[in-house]
Amino acid sequence: MDIENICNLLLEALAEAGFSESTLFNYRGVIRRFKSFCNERGASEYTPEIGQAYADDVISRKTGKFSKQRYFSQGRFARLLNSYYLTGSFDMSVMKRGRQEPDNENLNRLYQEYIAYLNARYSNDNTISFYGYEVLCLFRYLESIGIYGIHDVITTTIVGYLKTTKQSRQRAVLCGLRLYFTFIDRDDLFAVVDGMHAYRSKRIIPVLTDDEVSRLQETIVSGSITNRDAAIILLGLSTGIRAIDLINLKLSSIDWNNETISFKQSKTGNHVCIPLTLAVGNAIARYLCEERPDADNDYLFVRNLAPFDPLGGHSSCYVIVRKAFEKAGISKDARIFGMHMLRHNAASAMVRNEVPVSTIAAVLGHASTDTTDIYITTDAVRLRECVLPMTGISKEVNA
């Protein structure tokens, strides 16, 4: 099977499947590297063997170090080509960012044991995925240097691995390794990562300006966005609720008599009860009375089109917020859009209104007030940009 032909067919299949231009751009780069890889080896016909060799070529030529980006992108690319080679069609399920597994049989067994432990200890899929991913990255590095057993890992091995990680990821890597080394009872390896502390910048968290908040409120009042989207925006601005928790809100989460919203935070598992402000309550009531379809489920927010399923993840919330911002004329300016921008604004507003840090941490779902401290900046000007009034936080929050 001609390499040029199968690569062109892949790009056509990705385009027909509706993948974004950025995804196509990335795959063009992967294909260029693959063609160069094949030319160096005198290969013009595709075989699973040449695909696997390319997938295993995970050492960056620029740095000489293991590249997780090359591992994931090239491995996914090879699996796509193999599916076409074997069946005559591309298996697009490969494109889903599902959990990968180590190739080595022994490391794969160790990985599966750890995943089983994580599933038994944690109920949150994101937490399990986070810790699992960090160990997967470690095992991929071990495979790249020819180590296939955890007993063969020594302290200098871990130091070498940490040198391959980006500074922006070091906090996550250290956190993930601490738990794993505790799990396998390797005090010597734990001591290596426990003695390291990744630098954490005291960056200024971007929030909306006074003018931007006013324009967003005018957009809501004008009726240029749906009642559902208006309720979501106001709820995010007032409470800082995470996208996943907003999506999981049920009709029963609203206590109209006591004017509260109660839910279990997906990330922490904590139950919180926060005030239902007048503006948010009115927006939700308007949505329920005038717009929410007669859906066959009890989720608070559902899709506007049949079959009226619950919102489909973070991306749904991102699109809702982005469209509202665009209608309000709010430019991105290198800031994070989506529910997290509203979350930043709510947190900073609570800081300005002198809500105790412990209470803010409980409302936001932070396991430690250290995470909340990032919102308490010495930039007084930034704090003055928080404009939305916050009512008192329910005492049940800390229960």
N, C-alpha and C positions, 0 to 999 in steps of 0.2 A: 504494500500500500504506500503510494507516494507521499512523502512527508509534506511537501508543499500543498498537495491536494487536501490531506486530512486536516491540516491547520486552517486552510481557507474554509473548509466545511464547518469547522468548530466555530469560527467567528460568525458565520452565517447563522448557525444554530443558536448561538448566544443572542444575536440581534433579534431573531424571530421569537425567542423566548421572552423578550422584553427586558433584558438586562440593560442597565444604564450605560451611557457613553463612557463614564469613568471606568466601569468594569471592562468594557471592550478595550479601552485604552491600556489598562493594566495587562490584559491578556495579549495584546499586541506586543508588549514588552517581553512577556514570558515566551511568546513564540519566537521573537527575534533571538533571544538567548538560546532557545532550544535548537533553532536552525544552525546557529553558530556552533553549538555543542555537537550537533550531528556532523557538520562539515569537518570539524576537527578529527572526527573518528571515521570519516569516509562513508557515512551512512546516508543513503538516499531513500530507503524504504523503512516505513515505521514497523516496529515490532514491540511487544511488551517489554522485551529485554532492554531496548534502547530507552524506552520510556522510564523504566525503573532506574536505569543508570542516571538519567537526568534528574529524577526525583531524589536520588541519593546525593546529588552534587550540591550539598548544602553549605559549603564553605565559601564565604564571600571572597572574591578575588581582590577586592579593595582592602579589606581588613585582615584577611587570612583567618577569620574567626567563623564559628558556627553562626548561621543566619536563620533565625526562626521564620523570617518572612519568606526566604527561599524555600524552606522546608514545606511550609503550608501551601504557598502558591504553586510550586513545581509539583508537589505531590498531588494536589487537586487536578492540575493540568494533565498529569500522566494518567490518573484514573479516568478522566474524561475520554482521552484518546483510547485507552484500553477498552472502555465500554463500546466505543464505535468499532474498534478492531474486532471485538468478539461477537457483537450483536448487530452491527450495521446502523446503530442509532446511539446518540449521546445520552447518557444517563444524567439528567439534570439534577437528580437528587444529590449528586456529588457536590453541587454548588451550595447546598445547605451547610451552614457552619456547625455541623454536628461535632460531637466529641471524636477526636482521632485517637488512635492507639499506637503504642510503640510497636515496631516491627519485630524486634527480638522477642522470642518466646518467653524467656525468663523475665525480662523487664515488663512485658505485657502482663504476665501473671502478677507481678508485684503491683503494677498499676491497677489491675482489676481488684486486688485485695484492698487497695487504698480507697478506690471508688466505693466499694461496699461499705467500708468504714465511714466514709463521708455521708453516704445515704442513710446510715443508721444514726449518725450523730446530728445531722442537719435536715431540716424540712424544706429549706429554701433552695430552689434549683440554681439560682444565681450564685449562692455561696458554695454549693457543691461544684459548680462549673469553675468558679474562681480557683479553689484549692486544687481541683483536678488538673486544671490547665497549667498551673505552676509546676506540678510534678511531671506532667507530660513534657514540658519544655526542658526540664532537667534531664529526663530520660533520653530525649532526643540528642541532647548534648553528649551524654554518656555514650550513646550509640555512635556518634560522629567521631569519638576518640577511642573507640574499641573497648569500652567497658560495658559489661553486660550483667553484672551482679552488684548489688548494693554493698556487699561486704568488701568489694574491691575499691570502693570509693574512700579516699582519704581526705584529710583537710585541705591539702593543696589542690585536689580535684575541684572542691567547692569554690575555693578562691579563684581558680581558673575560670570556672563557669560564671561567677559573678562579674568577672572582668569583661565577659561578652555581652552583658546586659546593658541596656540603655539607662542613663541616669534617671530618666522619667519613669522607669519601671522598677527601680530598685526597691522602693518601699513595698510594692506588691510581691516581688520576688522573695524578699527577706521574710515577709509575713507568711507566704506559702511554704517556704522551706522550714521555718520554725515548727509549724504544725506537723509537717511530714517527718522531720527528724525526731520529734517527740513520739510520733506514732510508731516508728521503727526502733525506738529506744537507742538512738545513736547520740549519746551525750557529747561525744567529741565533735561531731558535725554540728550539733545544735549550738555548741559554744562558739563556733566560727561565726554563724549568722546572728546569734544573740548579742555578740559583742560589736556588731556593726549597726550603725544608725544612718540610714539614707538621709541626705539633705532634703529638707522640705522648705520650699520657698514661701515666704509670707506675702503671697501675691494678693493684689487687690481684686476682690471678687466683683465682676462687672454686674451692675444692676441698671435698671431703667432710670432715665433722668426724669425730673418733674414734668417736663414738656412731653416726654414719651408716654408717661403714665396718663397724662391728661388726654392725649390723642387716642390712646387705647380705650380709655373710658368713654370718650366721645364716639368711638367706633361701635362700642357695645350699645350705647344709648340710641344711636342712630338706626339700629336694626339692620345694619349692613352685613352682620354675621348672624348665624342661626341662634335660636334660644339655647340650644344644646351647647354650642361653642362658647356663647357668652357665659353660661354657668360654669363651664370648665375653666375659662380664663379667670373669672372672679374667684373661684375656689382655689386655683393655684396661687394667685396673688395674695390671698388672705391667709392661707394655711401652709403653703410650701409643700403640699402633698406630692409624693412621688407619682410618676406616671403609672407605675404598676398598681399602686394602691388606689388611684383614682379609677382606673379601669375596672378594678375588682369591687368597687362600691356597689352595694345592693340597695334596693328600695328601703329595706329595713334598717339600713345604716343611718338613716335620718330619723331623729327623734324630734318631731315637730313640737310636742308638748314641752319638752325641756330645752329645746333649741340647741341641740348638739348633733355632732356627727361622730359616730363610733366605728372603728374598724381595726383590724389586725394588720400591723405593718408587715408587708411581705419580707422585707430584708431582715428585720430584727425579731419578728414573731411577737412583738409587744402589742398589747391592746391600748389604743389611745382614744380619748374622748375630747374633742375640741369644739369650741363654740360655733354655732351656726349663726353667723352675722346676718343682719337684716338684708343687706344687699345680696349676699350669696343665697339666702333662703328665698328671697323673692325671685331671683334668677332661676333657681332650681324649680320652684313652684310654677313659674311661667312655662318652663320647658315641659314639665309633667302635664300641665293642663292644656297647653296649646299645640305641642309639637311631638312629644314622644309617641311613637307608634305603639299599637297593641302587640307588643313583642311576646313571644312564648318563652320568656325568661324573666328573672327578677333583678337583672342588673340595672343600675341607675341610668347609665349612659349606654345607648345602643346605636348601631348604625342607622342612618336615615333611610336606607334602601332595604327591601326585602332580601333575605329573610329576617332582618332586624337583629342580627347577632350582636354580641358584645363587641366593643372596640377591640381591634386586633393588635394590641401591643403598643410599645413605645412609639413606633412610627406613626400610628394614628394620632396620638397626642401631638407629636412633633408637627405634623401637617396642619392640625387645627390651630396651633399657636402661630406657626409661620404665616398662615393665611391671614390671621387676625392682625399680626404685626405688619404685614404688607399693606393691608387695607388702611392701617393707621399711619402708614408712611414711616415705619420704624426700620432703619437699615441695620444690617447685622454687625458691620464694623468689627469683624474678628471676634465677636462675642458668641457665646453658646446660646442658640435659640432652643425652643421647645420648653417643656415643663421645667427643666432645670433652671432656665433663666427666671421663671416665675418663682421658683424655689429660692433662688438667691435673693430676689427682691423681698420675699416674705421674711426670710431670715434676717436680713439687714433692717427691715422695718421693725421687727421685734427687738433687735438690739437698740435701735433708736428710742423705742418706747420703754426701755429699761426693764424688759422682761428678763428674769433671772436666766443665766446661762444654762443651768440644769434643766429648766423648763423648756428652753429653746431646743436643747439636745433631745429631750423626750418627744417634743412635737415633731421634730425633723427626723427622728428615728436614728440618732447617732448613738453608737454604743459607748462612746467616750466624749466628754466635753472637749477633749483636745481637738476633735474634728470640728466642733462648733466654734472653737476659738478663731478659725480662719475668717469668720465673718466679723470678728471684733478687731477691726483694723484701726491703726493710729491715724488714718486719713479721715479727718473730721469732715472734709468736704464730701467724701463718698457717703458717709453716714447721713449727711443732710439731704442726700438724694432720695432717701427712703420716705415715701410720702403717705402710704396707705395706713390709716389708723388701725390699730389692732386692739380688739377687746381683750378682756382678761382671759387667761388660759384656764381651762377647767382643772380643778384640783384632782380630778380622776386621772390626769395625764401621768402623774407620778405614782399612781397606785400599782 
